């Protein structure tokens, strides 16, 4: 019995020894399996992760550098605006000096030259003397324009009236000229509109049909009426205007456009005003600066000659703007440096 067991154990041991090289049914404990066909070592994974991490850090550093430059952008812009105000101030000083020198020149007689816009560049801000007759019925009102008197602000208008040539007079202007006669209160404009409307109504009711046998009587009546009107009509006043040649205004974006059809004029547009008055487009505009105002008839109030030298933005204003922009530039640049300082300390 024991011999049979030993024989069976020997046979089993031999069978296992034969099957060991194939590795199909049994393998030694310390023998490792071959690696898979697409197997990647763990060291390669760690290398790729390190490369991706370094690339990410590089992109972050590059983005942080651009963000630093953007922090200094507001300071650069405000610094440029302050520098621009310096150049604007110098241009304004030269412009005001140019106006002042031209206003100090001797007045020109406008009747010696044809008043047209072709010579506007050579005449603008020059004092001129012209004579003629005002055509009050074709006056244009520009406004509303405010005027401060003793701290009290009153709204009104600038009135522009054509100055027409005086017949058979060598001192008169050769062609019509637009004259800005000065500032008038609102009541002055309203009254002139009422007079013009009454004149239009009366002219429309003058023509009435008459019978053939009444024409002679009607003609006699009309002739008497015309003589009476001529006797009551005031004589034509020959005036002398001392003014300064000016051009059109440049309205801001907040000023509405002119409406010539309704008689609404918000800014001075010389060619358009000339056409509305039935005059050529190249008609000159003169601002009256005569200081001899009649106390009994103070309106219109002519412009002060010193007002022509002033500007809406004076050189001192440009200097204030320069200091303001430079102060803002210094403030935002300091804030940018302070924002970057903690990051530098951590590194």
C-alpha positions in Angstrom: 0.0 0.0 0.0 2.7 2.4 0.9 4.6 1.4 -2.2 1.6 2.2 -4.4 1.3 5.7 -2.9 4.9 6.4 -3.5 4.6 5.2 -7.1 1.6 7.5 -7.7 3.4 10.5 -6.2 6.4 9.9 -8.5 4.2 9.7 -11.6 2.4 13.0 -10.6 5.8 14.8 -10.0 7.0 13.8 -13.4 3.8 15.1 -15.1 4.1 18.4 -13.4 7.8 18.7 -14.4 6.9 18.2 -18.0 4.2 20.9 -18.0 6.3 23.6 -16.3 8.2 25.0 -19.4 5.0 25.6 -21.3 3.5 27.9 -18.6 0.0 26.9 -19.7 -1.1 25.4 -16.4 1.5 26.4 -13.8 4.2 29.0 -13.3 6.7 29.6 -10.5 5.8 32.1 -7.9 8.8 34.3 -8.5 8.5 34.3 -12.3 6.9 37.5 -13.7 4.5 37.7 -16.6 5.5 39.4 -19.9 4.4 43.1 -20.2 1.3 43.9 -22.5 1.9 44.9 -26.0 0.9 48.7 -25.5 2.2 49.0 -22.0 3.9 52.3 -21.1 6.2 52.6 -18.1 5.1 54.7 -15.2 8.2 56.9 -15.6 6.8 58.1 -19.0 3.6 59.2 -17.3 5.4 61.2 -14.7 7.6 62.8 -17.4 4.5 63.9 -19.5 2.8 65.3 -16.4 5.9 67.3 -15.6 6.0 68.7 -19.1 2.3 69.7 -19.0 2.7 71.3 -15.6 5.7 73.3 -16.8 3.8 74.4 -19.9 0.9 75.5 -17.8 3.1 77.5 -15.4 4.8 79.1 -18.4 1.4 80.2 -19.8 0.3 81.6 -16.5 3.6 83.6 -16.2 3.1 84.9 -19.7 -0.5 85.9 -18.9 0.5 87.5 -15.6 3.1 89.7 -17.5 0.4 91.0 -19.9 -2.0 91.6 -16.9 0.8 93.7 -15.3 1.1 95.9 -18.4 -2.7 96.4 -18.5 -2.6 97.8 -15.0 -0.4 100.6 -16.2 -2.6 101.4 -19.3 -4.9 103.9 -17.4 -1.9 105.8 -16.2 -0.5 106.0 -19.7 -3.8 107.2 -21.2 -4.3 110.0 -18.6 -0.7 111.1 -19.0 -1.3 111.4 -22.7 -4.4 113.5 -22.2 -2.5 115.8 -19.9 0.2 116.3 -22.5 -2.4 117.0 -25.1 -3.8 119.7 -23.0 -0.4 121.4 -22.9 -0.4 121.6 -26.7 -4.0 122.9 -26.7 -3.1 125.6 -24.2 -0.3 126.8 -26.4 -2.5 126.8 -29.5 -5.1 128.8 -27.6 -2.6 131.4 -26.4 -1.4 131.9 -30.0 -5.0 132.2 -31.3 -6.0 134.8 -28.7 -2.8 136.8 -29.3 -3.7 136.7 -33.1 -7.2 138.1 -32.4 -6.0 140.8 -30.1 -3.4 142.1 -32.6 -6.0 142.2 -35.4 -8.5 144.0 -33.3 -5.9 146.7 -32.5 -5.4 147.5 -36.1 -7.0 150.6 -37.7 -10.6 150.1 -39.0 -11.1 149.4 -42.7 -13.7 151.1 -44.8 -15.9 148.4 -46.2 -17.1 150.5 -49.1 -13.6 150.3 -50.6 -13.8 146.6 -51.1 -16.5 144.1 -52.3 -18.0 142.5 -49.1 -17.9 138.8 -49.9 -16.8 135.6 -48.1 -13.9 135.2 -50.4 -11.9 137.7 -48.4 -13.2 136.4 -45.1 -9.8 134.8 -44.2 -8.1 138.2 -44.6 -10.8 140.2 -42.8 -11.9 138.1 -39.9 -11.4 139.8 -36.6 -10.6 143.0 -38.4 -12.5 146.2 -37.4 -14.5 147.7 -40.3 -16.6 150.8 -40.9 -19.6 150.5 -43.2 -22.6 152.8 -43.9 -26.0 152.0 -45.3 -29.7 151.5 -44.4 -31.0 148.7 -42.1 -33.8 146.5 -43.5 -35.5 145.8 -40.2 -38.3 143.7 -41.7 -35.8 140.9 -42.6 -34.2 140.6 -39.2 -33.2 137.2 -37.9 -33.1 136.3 -34.2 -30.5 133.9 -32.9 -31.1 132.2 -29.6 -32.1 131.9 -26.9 -29.0 133.6 -25.4 -28.7 134.5 -21.8 -27.2 137.7 -20.4 -26.3 138.4 -16.8 -26.9 141.9 -15.4 -25.9 142.6 -11.8 -26.2 138.9 -11.0 -29.6 138.5 -12.7 -29.8 136.3 -15.8 -32.2 137.2 -18.5 -32.9 135.3 -21.7 -32.9 137.0 -25.0 -31.7 136.8 -28.6 -29.0 138.2 -30.9 -30.7 140.2 -33.7 -29.1 140.1 -37.2 -30.3 142.7 -39.7 -29.2 143.3 -43.3 -27.5 146.6 -44.0 -28.5 147.7 -47.5 -26.7 150.1 -49.8 -27.8 153.7 -49.7 -28.6 154.9 -53.3 -26.4 157.6 -54.8 -24.0 157.7 -51.9 -20.3 157.0 -52.4 -19.7 156.2 -48.7 -22.4 153.5 -48.7 -21.6 149.8 -48.9 -21.5 148.4 -52.4 -23.4 145.2 -51.5 -25.7 144.1 -48.6 -24.0 143.2 -45.3 -25.4 141.2 -42.4 -24.9 143.0 -39.1 -25.2 141.3 -35.7 -26.6 144.4 -33.9 -26.4 142.8 -30.4 -28.5 141.3 -27.7 -32.3 142.1 -27.2 -34.7 140.7 -24.6 -37.4 138.1 -25.5 -40.1 140.8 -25.5 -38.3 142.6 -28.3 -38.5 139.5 -30.5 -42.2 138.8 -29.6 -43.1 142.4 -30.4 -41.4 142.3 -33.8 -43.2 139.1 -34.7 -46.6 140.7 -33.8 -45.8 143.7 -36.0 -44.9 141.5 -38.9 -48.1 139.5 -38.6 -50.2 142.6 -38.4 -48.5 144.0 -41.5 -49.2 140.7 -43.4 -52.9 140.9 -42.4 -53.3 144.5 -43.5 -51.6 143.8 -46.8 -53.9 140.9 -47.5 -57.0 143.1 -46.9 -55.9 146.1 -49.0 -57.1 144.5 -52.3 -60.9 144.6 -52.6 -63.0 144.3 -55.8 -64.7 147.5 -57.1 -67.2 148.2 -59.8 -66.3 149.9 -63.0 -68.2 153.0 -62.2 -66.5 153.3 -58.9 -62.9 153.0 -60.1 -62.4 156.7 -60.4 -63.6 157.5 -56.9 -61.6 154.6 -55.5 -58.5 155.8 -57.3 -58.9 159.3 -55.8 -59.3 157.8 -52.4 -56.3 155.5 -52.7 -54.1 158.4 -53.9 -55.1 160.5 -50.9 -54.5 157.6 -48.6 -51.1 156.9 -50.1 -50.1 160.6 -49.6 -51.2 160.5 -46.0 -49.2 157.4 -45.4 -46.1 158.8 -47.0 -46.4 162.0 -44.9 -46.6 159.9 -41.7 -43.8 157.4 -42.7 -40.5 158.1 -41.1 -37.6 159.2 -43.2 -35.0 156.5 -44.2 -32.2 156.5 -41.6 -28.6 156.4 -42.9 -26.5 154.6 -40.3 -22.8 154.0 -39.7 -21.8 150.6 -38.3 -18.4 150.0 -36.6 -18.0 146.2 -36.2 -15.8 143.2 -36.5 -15.9 140.7 -39.4 -16.9 137.2 -38.1 -17.7 133.8 -39.6 -20.2 131.1 -38.8 -20.4 129.5 -35.4 -19.5 125.8 -34.7 -22.4 124.4 -32.7 -21.9 121.7 -30.1 -23.6 118.3 -30.3 -26.2 119.6 -27.8 -27.4 122.5 -30.0 -30.4 121.6 -32.2 -30.3 122.3 -35.9 -31.6 125.5 -37.3 -35.1 125.5 -38.9 -35.3 128.4 -41.3 -38.9 127.5 -42.4 -40.2 128.2 -38.9 -37.8 131.0 -38.1 -35.9 129.1 -35.4 -32.2 129.9 -35.4 -30.1 128.4 -32.6 -26.6 129.3 -33.9 -25.1 131.6 -36.5 -24.8 130.0 -40.0 -23.9 132.9 -42.2 -24.7 131.4 -45.6 -28.1 130.0 -44.4 -29.0 133.3 -42.8 -28.1 135.2 -46.0 -30.3 132.9 -48.1 -33.2 133.3 -45.6 -32.8 137.1 -45.9 -32.8 136.9 -49.7 -29.1 137.8 -50.0 -26.2 136.0 -51.7 -24.5 133.1 -49.8 -21.2 134.9 -49.7 -22.6 137.9 -47.8 -20.3 139.1 -44.9 -21.3 139.1 -41.3 -20.3 142.0 -39.0 -20.7 142.1 -35.2 -21.5 145.6 -34.0 -19.1 146.8 -31.3 -20.2 150.4 -31.2 -20.2 151.5 -27.5 -22.2 154.7 -28.1 -25.6 153.4 -26.9 -28.6 155.7 -26.7 -29.8 155.5 -23.0 -33.4 156.1 -24.2 -33.2 153.2 -26.5 -30.7 150.7 -25.0 -31.5 147.8 -27.2 -29.9 146.1 -29.0 -26.9 145.9 -26.8 -23.7 145.6 -28.9 -21.1 143.1 -28.1 -18.1 144.1 -25.9 -14.9 144.0 -28.0 -13.2 142.2 -25.1 -15.7 139.4 -25.4 -14.3 138.7 -28.9 -10.9 138.0 -27.5 -12.2 135.6 -24.8 -12.9 132.0 -25.6 -15.2 129.3 -24.0 -12.0 127.5 -22.8 -9.2 129.9 -21.8 -5.5 128.9 -21.4 -5.9 128.8 -17.6 -8.6 126.2 -18.1 -6.3 124.1 -20.2 -3.7 124.4 -17.4 -6.2 123.2 -14.9 -7.1 120.2 -17.1 -3.4 119.4 -17.5 -2.9 119.3 -13.7 -6.0 117.2 -13.3 -5.0 114.5 -15.9 -1.4 114.3 -14.5 -2.7 113.9 -11.0 -5.0 111.0 -12.1 -2.1 109.5 -14.0 0.1 109.6 -10.9 -2.7 108.1 -8.7 -3.5 105.1 -11.0 0.2 104.4 -11.6 0.8 104.3 -7.9 -2.1 102.0 -7.4 -0.7 99.7 -10.1 2.7 99.5 -8.4 1.0 98.8 -5.1 -1.0 96.1 -6.6 2.1 94.3 -7.9 4.2 94.7 -4.8 2.7 91.8 -2.7 3.3 89.4 -5.6 6.9 90.4 -5.9 7.4 89.8 -2.1 6.0 86.3 -2.2 8.5 85.3 -4.9 
